[in-house]
């Protein structure tokens, strides 16, 4: 399991969430919405400090992470975050690990 972000996605977080160097961005499993891997759940995102990070990466001084309590949602997949210029929003991709 790994997490990657494109530079346009990182820029989106800087602009839309007013994220600054040293800030932490958490991805978490939330009830409701749409997901291609877990029906009835989707990915939420918030600015938050890690408590017990299961997965983390740093881009442009921003710390992106998933907590141990949300690991079940992403387990078995590589999680890729990109920016869609067509839809002007971030998009999530899940690549099943083989």
Rosetta silent file (secondary structure, phi, psi, omega in degrees, C-alpha in Angstrom):
SEQUENCE: XXXXXXXXXXXXXXXXXXXXXXXXXXXXXXXXXXXXXXXXXXXXXXXXXXXXXXXXXXXXXXXXXXXXXXXXXXXXXXXXXXXXXXXXXXXXXXXXXX
SCORE:     score description
SCORE:     0.000 S_00000001
   1 L     0.000  126.708  175.366    0.000    0.000    0.000 S_00000001
   2 L  -143.229  163.245 -179.034    1.382    3.373   -0.995 S_00000001
   3 E  -126.087  132.369  177.568    0.076    6.875   -1.580 S_00000001
   4 E  -132.770  150.722  177.614    1.116    9.197   -4.403 S_00000001
   5 E  -132.476  141.717  172.166    0.019   12.681   -5.433 S_00000001
   6 L   -79.885  157.846  178.019    0.513   14.601   -8.646 S_00000001
   7 H   -62.397  -39.261  175.495    1.910   18.130   -8.391 S_00000001
   8 H   -61.399  -32.938  176.690   -1.377   19.634   -9.693 S_00000001
   9 H   -67.120  -42.846  178.388   -3.191   17.785   -6.860 S_00000001
  10 H   -60.389  -42.961  178.334   -0.753   19.198   -4.294 S_00000001
  11 H   -60.399  -39.428  178.172   -1.373   22.684   -5.727 S_00000001
  12 H   -58.493  -45.541  179.428   -5.135   22.112   -5.346 S_00000001
  13 H   -63.361  -38.344  178.052   -4.667   21.417   -1.615 S_00000001
  14 H   -63.781  -43.443 -176.672   -2.543   24.541   -1.263 S_00000001
  15 H   -78.390  -51.514 -171.821   -5.161   26.688   -3.019 S_00000001
  16 H   -80.198  -31.008 -179.344   -8.474   25.160   -1.937 S_00000001
  17 L  -107.910    8.082 -179.445   -7.596   24.137    1.630 S_00000001
  18 L    50.662   39.745 -178.980   -5.170   27.003    2.223 S_00000001
  19 L   -77.292  132.806 -179.816   -2.531   24.394    3.094 S_00000001
  20 L  -118.225  161.332  177.792    0.861   25.791    3.984 S_00000001
  21 L   -49.914  129.817 -178.656    4.264   24.188    4.463 S_00000001
  22 L    97.600  -14.620  177.925    4.143   22.106    7.642 S_00000001
  23 L   -74.333  156.531  177.898    0.380   21.440    7.458 S_00000001
  24 E  -118.435  136.890  179.836   -0.987   17.904    7.549 S_00000001
  25 E  -118.229  124.290 -178.205   -3.802   16.601    5.332 S_00000001
  26 E  -104.894  133.815  169.909   -5.690   13.479    6.395 S_00000001
  27 E  -104.014  134.114 -176.350   -7.550   11.111    4.070 S_00000001
  28 E  -143.554  159.179  176.444  -10.146    8.986    5.841 S_00000001
  29 E   -81.263  130.764  177.322  -12.962    6.520    5.200 S_00000001
  30 E  -129.004  149.752  179.593  -16.380    8.075    5.591 S_00000001
  31 E   -76.762  131.891  179.797  -19.844    6.594    5.469 S_00000001
  32 L   102.329  165.852 -179.886  -21.819    7.614    2.374 S_00000001
  33 L    87.509 -162.664 -176.714  -20.875    8.713   -1.089 S_00000001
  34 L  -123.949  140.237  174.478  -19.410    6.585   -3.854 S_00000001
  35 L  -146.871  136.578  177.079  -16.346    4.408   -3.973 S_00000001
  36 L   -75.019   -9.271 -176.983  -15.278    1.857   -6.569 S_00000001
  37 L  -112.843  -23.622  179.600  -13.729   -0.307   -3.832 S_00000001
  38 L  -140.385   94.285  179.472  -16.169   -0.073   -0.886 S_00000001
  39 L   -55.006  136.995  179.287  -19.845    0.512   -1.744 S_00000001
  40 L    88.102   -2.479  178.399  -21.525    2.900    0.680 S_00000001
  41 E  -127.964  164.268  174.908  -18.257    4.592    1.669 S_00000001
  42 E  -152.624  178.315 -179.809  -16.052    7.302    0.190 S_00000001
  43 E   -94.868  130.299  171.566  -12.874    9.230    0.968 S_00000001
  44 E  -104.526  161.955  179.681  -13.030   12.285    3.176 S_00000001
  45 E  -143.400  138.997  179.705  -10.247   14.838    3.530 S_00000001
  46 E  -154.263  157.532  171.508   -9.438   17.314    6.277 S_00000001
  47 E   -82.379  123.831 -175.515   -6.564   19.311    7.730 S_00000001
  48 L  -163.043  150.890  175.809   -5.544   17.427   10.847 S_00000001
  49 L   -85.498  142.403  179.450   -2.467   16.372   12.751 S_00000001
  50 L   -68.770  145.304  174.166   -1.627   12.640   12.688 S_00000001
  51 L  -106.012  -53.986  178.708   -2.251   10.550   15.775 S_00000001
  52 L  -144.055   78.026 -174.935   -1.206    7.086   14.564 S_00000001
  53 E   -68.232  130.006  176.396   -0.404    7.302   10.851 S_00000001
  54 E   -92.426  -28.767 -177.487   -0.504    4.021    8.950 S_00000001
  55 E  -148.267  136.503 -179.547    0.601    5.571    5.660 S_00000001
  56 E  -153.631  154.956  174.866    2.172    8.940    4.938 S_00000001
  57 E  -150.657  160.285  178.641    3.996   10.935    2.319 S_00000001
  58 E  -125.948  134.562  177.536    5.308   14.472    2.024 S_00000001
  59 E  -138.870  128.573  177.586    5.028   16.779   -0.980 S_00000001
  60 L    51.763   33.980  178.955    6.084   20.444   -1.139 S_00000001
  61 L    82.416    1.247  176.377    6.343   20.549    2.651 S_00000001
  62 E   -98.085  139.793 -178.722    2.798   19.224    3.127 S_00000001
  63 E  -103.630  116.584  178.863    2.289   16.025    5.090 S_00000001
  64 E  -107.707  135.867 -175.193   -0.408   13.698    3.666 S_00000001
  65 E  -153.223  164.244  173.424   -1.491   10.703    5.731 S_00000001
  66 E  -127.348  130.776  179.607   -3.990    7.955    6.518 S_00000001
  67 E   -75.952  156.543  177.500   -4.612    6.952   10.132 S_00000001
  68 H   -55.122  -36.878 -178.389   -4.341    3.380   11.350 S_00000001
  69 H   -68.506  -17.573  179.195   -8.120    3.389   12.013 S_00000001
  70 H  -106.789    2.713 -177.006   -8.789    4.044    8.290 S_00000001
  71 H   -58.630  -35.308 -178.361   -6.227    1.616    6.928 S_00000001
  72 H   -54.537  -35.822 -176.613   -8.928   -1.028    6.248 S_00000001
  73 H   -67.022  -36.710 -174.062  -10.405    1.173    3.513 S_00000001
  74 H   -98.089  -10.651 -174.720   -7.155    1.463    1.541 S_00000001
  75 L   -59.218  134.448 -179.400   -5.674   -1.964    2.284 S_00000001
  76 L    89.551   -0.401 -177.528   -4.756   -3.953   -0.820 S_00000001
  77 E  -132.117  150.436  164.813   -4.572   -0.828   -2.988 S_00000001
  78 E   -92.177  134.042 -173.561   -2.117    1.863   -3.920 S_00000001
  79 E  -105.280  120.414 -177.363   -3.875    5.206   -3.473 S_00000001
  80 E  -120.480  128.796 -179.905   -3.228    7.873   -6.120 S_00000001
  81 E  -112.458  126.385 -179.908   -4.516   11.448   -5.879 S_00000001
  82 E  -135.240  168.180  177.530   -4.603   13.570   -9.025 S_00000001
  83 E  -108.390  130.501  176.985   -6.219   16.780  -10.244 S_00000001
  84 E   -96.564  112.554  176.829   -8.734   16.694  -13.088 S_00000001
  85 L   -67.416  -33.894 -179.624   -8.495   19.834  -15.196 S_00000001
  86 L   -62.445  -42.654 -177.582  -11.664   18.765  -17.017 S_00000001
  87 L  -102.104   -3.093  179.418  -13.714   18.623  -13.785 S_00000001
  88 L    52.832   47.764  179.224  -11.614   21.143  -11.825 S_00000001
  89 E  -157.065  165.079  175.820  -11.350   18.863   -8.795 S_00000001
  90 E   -78.551  152.626  177.862   -9.175   16.214   -7.222 S_00000001
  91 E  -133.235  148.934 -179.660   -9.814   12.595   -8.136 S_00000001
  92 E  -110.335  137.604  174.723   -8.842    9.388   -6.400 S_00000001
  93 E  -123.384  141.969  179.027   -7.539    6.265   -8.086 S_00000001
  94 E  -120.556  118.217 -179.436   -7.121    2.882   -6.464 S_00000001
  95 E  -108.634  113.728 -177.446   -4.655    0.493   -8.058 S_00000001
  96 E   -63.783  132.017  178.473   -5.034   -3.035   -6.795 S_00000001
  97 L   -76.665  136.573 -179.355   -1.771   -4.496   -5.620 S_00000001
  98 L  -104.864    0.000    0.000   -0.874   -7.724   -7.375 S_00000001
